[in-house]
Amino acid sequence: MGDLQVIGGIKKLNNQNYNTWSTCMMSYMQGQDLWEVVNGSEITQPKVEDANGILRKWKIKAGKAMFALKTTIEEDVLEHIRDAKTPYEAWNTFTKLFSKKNDTRLQLLESELFSVAQRDLTIAQYFHKVKTLCREISELDLEAPIGETRMKRIIIHGLRPEFRGFVAAIQGWQNQPSLVEFENLLAGQEALAKQMGGVSLKGEEEALYAHKGGWNSQQHTVRRTKKNEDKAKCSQGERSARVEGDSKNPGTRKKFEGKCYNC
């Protein structure tokens, strides 16, 4: 029962997840002492039985391995190994089948990644899309995985124009934020721009240039809040002063010097 639960936890093989599936299945087979009959030193069935029951033992292990393979693949994939006689034959069929498909899919994913752009996506949606593409490409091309630095360059290249000044300011910092921190910064800037109704955030960008040594999200928020409060107090004070001045000095108001034609 425990073995069936483990197998049930493995996502079934389809046309897009061969590398992930094969890695999980390899670990499972090794843990169940079945890997030797799948792709190891026992891939060939013994010709005759001996006193130790070598043929019977091999058939038991091969049967368990074939069951594990057939219950962790989609029905359309099952057709490719329905007539396979040994676990090795089935495993080798998958290797040949998906290595060709993977090359085609890898080219499609890379083409999509090179042309990816934010457009109407939010920052969270855009980051998720790029990270998903990079992860799938890395799974298909294990020799050239896409690292965080390259991923950040791809993301920056496809951002909408209104984020360029903000990104340029961040790139001037001595200590660069991680990919997660970079996403949080952009998401915060996106929320601020939405709150201000598209008002230019040039002042915020200049403040970022002035603090190139590093970034502190808490200080950045406090500075922005205090700046808005001071501006509101200043405007309120000016209006109060004008009203008070007019009430105390009515003589200072401008007199009407025109000619009245009703007299």
C-alpha positions in Angstrom: 0.0 0.0 0.0 2.9 2.4 0.9 4.5 1.8 -2.5 1.3 2.6 -4.3 1.0 5.9 -2.4 4.5 6.9 -3.4 3.8 6.1 -7.1 0.5 8.0 -6.8 2.5 11.1 -5.7 4.5 11.2 -9.0 2.9 13.3 -11.7 2.1 11.1 -14.7 4.4 11.3 -17.7 3.1 13.5 -20.6 4.6 15.2 -23.6 6.0 18.1 -21.5 7.4 16.7 -18.2 9.8 13.8 -19.2 12.8 15.2 -17.3 10.9 15.7 -14.1 9.2 12.3 -14.4 12.3 10.4 -15.2 14.2 11.9 -12.2 11.4 11.0 -9.8 11.1 7.5 -11.3 14.8 6.9 -11.1 14.8 7.7 -7.4 11.8 5.5 -6.8 13.3 2.6 -8.6 16.6 2.8 -6.8 14.8 3.0 -3.4 12.8 -0.2 -4.3 15.9 -2.0 -5.6 14.4 -2.1 -9.1 16.8 0.2 -11.0 19.2 -2.7 -12.0 16.5 -4.3 -14.1 15.4 -1.0 -15.6 18.7 0.5 -16.7 21.5 -1.2 -14.7 23.4 -4.5 -14.7 20.3 -6.8 -14.8 18.5 -5.5 -17.8 18.7 -8.9 -19.6 16.4 -11.8 -18.4 18.4 -14.8 -17.2 18.1 -17.7 -19.7 17.8 -20.5 -17.2 16.8 -21.0 -13.6 19.4 -21.9 -11.0 19.3 -23.2 -7.4 18.9 -19.7 -6.0 15.9 -19.0 -8.1 17.6 -16.2 -10.1 15.0 -16.3 -13.0 12.0 -16.2 -10.6 13.5 -13.3 -8.7 14.3 -11.4 -11.9 10.7 -11.8 -13.1 9.4 -10.5 -9.8 11.6 -7.4 -10.0 10.9 -6.8 -13.7 7.1 -7.1 -13.1 7.2 -4.6 -10.3 9.2 -2.2 -12.4 6.9 -2.5 -15.4 3.9 -1.9 -13.1 5.5 1.2 -11.8 6.3 2.5 -15.3 2.8 1.8 -16.7 0.9 3.3 -13.8 2.8 6.6 -13.9 2.2 7.6 -17.5 -0.7 9.0 -19.4 -2.8 6.7 -21.6 -1.6 8.1 -24.8 2.0 7.5 -23.8 1.2 3.9 -22.7 0.6 3.0 -26.3 4.4 3.3 -26.9 5.4 0.6 -24.4 2.3 -1.7 -24.5 4.3 -4.4 -26.3 7.6 -3.9 -24.4 9.0 -7.2 -23.0 11.3 -5.8 -20.4 11.6 -2.6 -18.2 14.8 -1.7 -20.0 13.0 -1.8 -23.4 10.2 0.4 -22.0 12.6 2.9 -20.4 14.8 3.1 -23.6 11.6 3.8 -25.6 10.8 6.8 -23.5 14.4 8.1 -23.8 14.4 8.0 -27.6 10.8 9.3 -27.9 11.1 12.3 -25.7 14.7 13.3 -26.5 13.4 14.2 -30.0 10.3 16.0 -28.7 12.3 17.8 -26.1 14.6 19.4 -28.8 11.5 20.8 -30.5 9.9 22.0 -27.3 13.2 23.6 -26.1 13.4 25.7 -29.3 9.8 26.8 -28.8 10.3 27.8 -25.2 13.6 29.6 -26.0 11.9 31.5 -28.8 9.1 32.5 -26.4 11.5 33.6 -23.7 13.6 35.8 -26.1 10.4 37.7 -27.1 8.7 37.8 -23.7 7.4 41.2 -22.6 5.3 42.5 -19.7 2.6 44.4 -21.8 -0.6 44.2 -19.9 0.6 41.8 -17.2 1.1 42.9 -13.6 4.5 42.6 -12.1 3.6 39.4 -10.2 2.1 37.8 -13.4 5.1 38.9 -15.5 7.7 37.5 -13.0 5.7 34.2 -12.8 5.7 33.9 -16.6 9.4 34.4 -17.0 10.3 32.2 -14.1 8.1 29.4 -15.4 9.7 29.6 -18.9 13.2 29.6 -17.4 12.4 26.6 -15.2 11.0 24.5 -18.1 14.0 25.4 -20.3 16.4 24.4 -17.5 14.6 21.1 -17.1 15.0 20.3 -20.8 18.6 21.6 -21.0 20.3 20.3 -17.9 23.8 21.4 -19.2 22.8 25.1 -19.5 20.3 26.0 -16.7 19.2 29.7 -16.5 20.5 31.4 -13.4 19.0 34.2 -11.3 21.3 36.9 -12.8 20.3 36.0 -16.4 16.7 35.7 -15.4 16.8 39.3 -14.0 18.3 40.6 -17.2 15.5 39.0 -19.2 12.8 40.5 -16.9 14.3 44.0 -17.1 14.5 43.8 -20.9 10.7 43.2 -21.2 9.5 45.6 -18.5 7.1 48.4 -19.5 8.8 51.9 -20.2 7.5 53.5 -17.0 9.7 51.2 -14.9 13.0 52.1 -16.7 13.9 55.0 -14.4 13.1 53.1 -11.3 15.2 50.1 -12.5 18.1 52.4 -13.5 18.1 53.8 -10.0 18.2 50.3 -8.4 21.1 49.3 -10.8 23.1 52.1 -9.3 23.1 50.6 -5.8 26.2 49.0 -4.5 24.4 46.0 -3.0 22.0 44.6 -5.6 18.7 43.0 -4.5 18.0 39.4 -5.1 15.4 38.3 -7.6 12.7 38.0 -4.9 13.6 41.4 -3.5 13.7 42.9 -7.0 10.2 41.6 -7.6 9.0 43.1 -4.3 10.5 46.5 -5.1 8.8 46.6 -8.5 5.5 45.4 -7.1 5.6 48.2 -4.6 6.4 50.8 -7.2 3.5 49.4 -9.3 1.1 49.8 -6.4 2.3 53.3 -5.7 1.9 54.4 -9.3 -1.6 52.9 -9.4 -2.5 54.7 -6.1 -1.2 58.0 -7.5 -3.2 57.6 -10.8 -0.1 57.5 -13.1 1.5 60.7 -11.6 5.2 60.9 -12.4 7.4 59.3 -9.7 10.5 61.3 -10.7 11.0 62.4 -7.1 11.1 58.8 -5.9 13.7 57.9 -8.5 15.9 60.8 -7.5 15.7 59.6 -3.9 16.8 56.2 -5.0 19.8 57.7 -6.7 20.7 59.5 -3.6 20.9 56.3 -1.6 23.1 54.1 -3.8 24.7 52.3 -0.9 21.9 49.8 -0.5 18.2 49.6 0.0 16.0 49.3 3.1 12.3 48.7 2.3 11.1 50.0 5.7 13.1 53.3 5.5 11.9 53.7 1.9 8.3 53.4 3.0 8.7 55.8 6.0 10.4 58.4 3.8 7.6 58.3 1.3 4.9 58.5 3.9 6.5 61.4 5.8 7.0 63.2 2.6 3.3 63.0 1.7 2.3 64.1 5.3 4.6 67.1 5.2 3.2 68.2 1.8 -0.4 67.9 3.1 0.4 69.9 6.3 2.2 72.7 4.2 -0.8 73.1 1.9 -3.2 73.2 4.8 -1.2 75.8 6.6 -1.0 78.1 3.5 -4.8 77.9 3.1 -5.4 78.7 6.8 -3.0 81.7 6.7 -4.8 83.2 3.7 -8.3 82.9 5.3 -7.1 84.4 8.6 -5.3 87.3 6.8 -8.4 88.2 4.9 -10.7 88.2 8.0 -8.3 90.4 10.1 -7.5 92.9 7.4 -10.6 93.6 5.3 -9.0 96.9 4.2 -6.4 95.1 2.3 -8.9 93.6 -0.1 -8.9 95.2 -3.6 -11.6 98.0 -4.0 -13.9 98.3 -7.0 -12.8 101.2 -9.0 -15.2 101.0 -11.9 -18.0 103.5 -12.7 -21.6 102.6 -11.7 -24.3 103.5 -14.3 -27.2 102.8 -12.0 -26.8 106.1 -10.0 
